[in-house]
Amino acid sequence: MLNLIKKEFLVQRKYSLIFFGYSIFMLIVLSLSPGGAVESVYAVAGVTIIYMFVQYSCAIEDKNNSEKILNSLPVSRNKIVFSKFISVILFSVFITVIIGLLGELFTKLSFLYIKKISIEEIISILTTAWILASVYLPIYFKFGDIKAKLFNIIIFFVFFSGSLLFNSIIKIFFQNSFTMPIIDSLSNQGPIIIGGIILLIAIIIVTLSAAISTKVYYNREFN
């Protein structure tokens, strides 16, 4: 499996400068004014780049018929699926560190309104990217890259418009008399504990997505 994970990064090494350059571009553009954009600069930059990694990875494999080659080798489909998910997790952590360091440097520039990355923003990047990947990858493993791209617009629309509904649900949850003691208890634990719980939920979602992807991939036929 280690070689499969390495493969995910090696096939995209020529795009590394694009990822790095895009990180700088988005951080600068979204930090030029003190408006609402700067509040979500890390989340927008991080999630976008991680999702680009997922898209490029799937597109490259489809273009090179890598899946047909891999399935002709003594490599289990289980390992193929899990190596994709693990590579997304590793890349998301790497990109979060990179944009955090870039943000640290950009705080020295007086014409930018960016601030240092916070724990909440780190959690936001990782959980959002992992959930998006968890939605997209089962579709990719079921239908392939070309058909999966058709779902991209739907995924983004549902995910981002659904976030408004999610916020309403969260407000109701926080104001509910039954859940108030739980919220109060969690709030006393500090951001690290709360962030850990959120990340754990995201990891559970990723694990379920990987299991679903494995099941549909086992039943997929390659012509």
C-alpha positions as CSV (number, residue, x, y, z in Angstrom):
1,M,0.0,0.0,0.0
2,L,2.9,2.3,0.7
3,N,3.9,2.2,-3.0
4,L,0.3,3.1,-4.0
5,I,0.4,6.1,-1.7
6,K,3.7,7.2,-3.1
7,K,2.2,6.8,-6.6
8,E,-0.5,9.3,-5.7
9,F,2.1,12.0,-4.9
10,L,4.6,11.1,-7.7
11,V,2.0,11.4,-10.5
12,Q,1.2,14.9,-9.3
13,R,4.7,16.2,-8.7
14,K,4.7,18.4,-11.8
15,Y,1.6,20.1,-10.4
16,S,3.3,20.9,-7.0
17,L,4.3,24.4,-8.2
18,I,0.7,25.0,-9.3
19,F,-0.6,24.0,-5.8
20,F,2.1,26.2,-4.1
21,G,1.5,29.2,-6.5
22,Y,-2.3,28.9,-6.1
23,S,-1.9,28.9,-2.3
24,I,0.0,32.1,-2.4
25,F,-2.4,33.7,-4.9
26,M,-5.5,32.9,-2.9
27,L,-4.0,33.9,0.4
28,I,-3.0,37.3,-1.0
29,V,-6.2,38.0,-3.0
30,L,-8.5,37.1,-0.1
31,S,-6.4,39.2,2.3
32,L,-6.3,42.4,0.4
33,S,-9.4,43.8,2.1
34,P,-10.6,43.6,5.7
35,G,-14.0,42.3,4.6
36,G,-15.7,38.9,5.1
37,A,-13.3,37.2,2.7
38,V,-10.3,37.5,5.0
39,E,-12.2,35.6,7.7
40,S,-12.4,32.5,5.6
41,V,-9.2,32.9,3.7
42,Y,-7.5,29.8,5.1
43,A,-10.6,27.6,4.7
44,V,-11.3,28.7,1.1
45,A,-7.6,28.3,0.1
46,G,-7.0,25.0,1.9
47,V,-10.2,23.2,0.8
48,T,-9.9,24.4,-2.8
49,I,-6.3,23.1,-3.2
50,I,-7.0,19.8,-1.5
51,Y,-10.1,19.3,-3.7
52,M,-7.9,20.1,-6.7
53,F,-5.5,17.4,-5.6
54,V,-8.4,14.9,-5.5
55,Q,-9.6,15.9,-8.9
56,Y,-6.2,15.9,-10.5
57,S,-5.4,12.4,-9.0
58,C,-8.6,10.9,-10.4
59,A,-8.2,12.7,-13.8
60,I,-4.6,11.5,-14.2
61,E,-5.5,7.9,-13.4
62,D,-8.3,8.0,-15.9
63,K,-6.2,9.6,-18.6
64,N,-3.4,7.0,-18.2
65,N,-5.7,4.0,-17.7
66,S,-4.0,3.4,-14.4
67,E,-6.9,1.6,-12.9
68,K,-6.9,-1.0,-15.6
69,I,-3.2,-1.5,-15.1
70,L,-3.5,-1.8,-11.4
71,N,-6.3,-4.2,-11.6
72,S,-4.3,-6.4,-13.9
73,L,-1.6,-6.7,-11.1
74,P,-1.8,-8.7,-7.9
75,V,-3.0,-5.7,-6.0
76,S,-6.2,-5.9,-4.0
77,R,-8.9,-3.3,-4.8
78,N,-9.1,-2.7,-1.1
79,K,-5.6,-1.4,-1.1
80,I,-6.2,0.8,-4.2
81,V,-9.2,2.4,-2.5
82,F,-7.6,3.0,0.9
83,S,-4.4,4.3,-0.6
84,K,-6.5,7.1,-2.3
85,F,-8.1,8.1,0.9
86,I,-4.9,8.0,2.9
87,S,-3.1,10.1,0.3
88,V,-5.9,12.7,0.6
89,I,-5.6,12.8,4.3
90,L,-1.8,13.2,4.1
91,F,-2.0,15.9,1.5
92,S,-4.6,17.8,3.4
93,V,-2.4,17.9,6.5
94,F,0.6,19.0,4.3
95,I,-1.3,21.8,2.6
96,T,-2.7,23.0,5.9
97,V,0.8,23.3,7.3
98,I,2.0,25.1,4.1
99,I,-0.8,27.7,4.1
100,G,-0.3,28.2,7.8
101,L,3.4,28.9,7.3
102,L,2.6,31.2,4.4
103,G,0.0,33.0,6.4
104,E,2.6,33.5,9.2
105,L,4.9,35.2,6.6
106,F,2.1,37.3,5.2
107,T,1.2,38.7,8.5
108,K,4.4,40.7,8.3
109,L,3.1,42.5,5.2
110,S,1.3,45.7,6.2
111,F,-1.0,45.8,3.1
112,L,-2.6,42.4,3.9
113,Y,-5.2,41.9,6.5
114,I,-4.5,38.2,7.1
115,K,-4.0,36.9,10.6
116,K,-2.3,33.8,11.9
117,I,-4.1,30.5,11.3
118,S,-6.1,29.3,14.3
119,I,-7.0,25.8,15.6
120,E,-10.6,26.4,14.5
121,E,-9.5,27.2,10.9
122,I,-7.2,24.1,10.8
123,I,-10.2,21.9,12.0
124,S,-12.4,23.6,9.4
125,I,-10.0,22.9,6.5
126,L,-9.4,19.3,7.4
127,T,-13.1,18.4,8.1
128,T,-14.5,20.2,5.1
129,A,-11.9,18.7,2.7
130,W,-12.3,15.2,4.1
131,I,-16.1,15.3,3.9
132,L,-16.0,16.6,0.3
133,A,-13.6,13.8,-0.6
134,S,-15.8,11.3,1.2
135,V,-18.7,12.4,-1.0
136,Y,-16.8,12.5,-4.2
137,L,-14.6,9.4,-4.1
138,P,-17.4,6.7,-3.8
139,I,-18.9,8.3,-6.9
140,Y,-15.5,8.2,-8.7
141,F,-14.9,4.5,-7.7
142,K,-18.4,3.6,-8.9
143,F,-18.5,5.5,-12.3
144,G,-15.0,6.6,-13.1
145,D,-13.6,10.1,-13.5
146,I,-15.6,11.4,-16.5
147,K,-19.0,10.6,-15.1
148,A,-18.0,11.6,-11.6
149,K,-17.1,15.1,-12.8
150,L,-20.8,15.5,-13.7
151,F,-21.6,15.3,-10.0
152,N,-19.1,18.0,-9.1
153,I,-21.5,20.9,-9.5
154,I,-24.2,19.0,-7.6
155,I,-21.7,18.2,-4.8
156,F,-20.6,21.8,-4.5
157,F,-24.2,23.1,-4.7
158,V,-25.5,20.7,-2.1
159,F,-22.5,21.1,0.2
160,F,-22.3,24.9,0.3
161,S,-26.0,25.6,0.1
162,G,-26.6,22.9,2.6
163,S,-24.2,24.6,5.0
164,L,-26.9,27.3,5.5
165,L,-29.3,24.7,6.6
166,F,-26.6,23.1,8.7
167,N,-26.0,26.4,10.5
168,S,-29.7,26.6,11.3
169,I,-29.7,23.1,12.7
170,I,-26.6,23.9,14.8
171,K,-28.4,27.0,16.3
172,I,-31.4,24.9,17.2
173,F,-29.1,22.2,18.7
174,F,-27.2,24.8,20.8
175,Q,-30.5,26.4,22.1
176,N,-32.2,23.1,22.9
177,S,-32.7,22.7,26.7
178,F,-31.8,19.0,26.5
179,T,-28.4,19.6,24.8
180,M,-27.4,22.8,26.7
181,P,-25.7,20.8,29.5
182,I,-23.7,18.9,26.9
183,I,-22.7,22.1,25.1
184,D,-21.7,23.7,28.4
185,S,-19.6,20.7,29.3
186,L,-17.8,20.7,26.0
187,S,-17.2,24.4,26.0
188,N,-15.3,24.0,29.2
189,Q,-13.0,21.5,27.6
190,G,-11.3,24.0,25.4
191,P,-10.9,24.2,21.6
192,I,-8.5,21.3,21.3
193,I,-10.9,18.8,22.8
194,I,-13.8,20.1,20.8
195,G,-11.6,20.1,17.6
196,G,-10.6,16.6,18.4
197,I,-14.2,15.5,18.6
198,I,-15.0,17.2,15.3
199,L,-12.0,15.5,13.6
200,L,-13.0,12.2,15.0
201,I,-16.4,12.5,13.5
202,A,-14.8,13.5,10.2
203,I,-12.5,10.4,10.3
204,I,-15.5,8.2,11.0
205,I,-17.2,9.7,7.9
206,V,-14.0,9.1,5.9
207,T,-13.9,5.5,7.1
208,L,-17.5,4.8,6.1
209,S,-16.9,6.4,2.7
210,A,-13.8,4.2,2.2
211,A,-15.9,1.1,3.1
212,I,-18.6,2.1,0.6
213,S,-16.0,2.9,-2.0
214,T,-14.4,-0.5,-1.6
215,K,-17.8,-2.3,-1.9
216,V,-18.7,-0.4,-5.1
217,Y,-15.2,-0.8,-6.6
218,Y,-15.2,-4.5,-6.1
219,N,-18.4,-4.7,-8.2
220,R,-17.1,-2.4,-10.9
221,E,-16.0,-4.0,-14.2
222,F,-13.3,-2.6,-16.5
223,N,-13.6,-3.2,-20.3
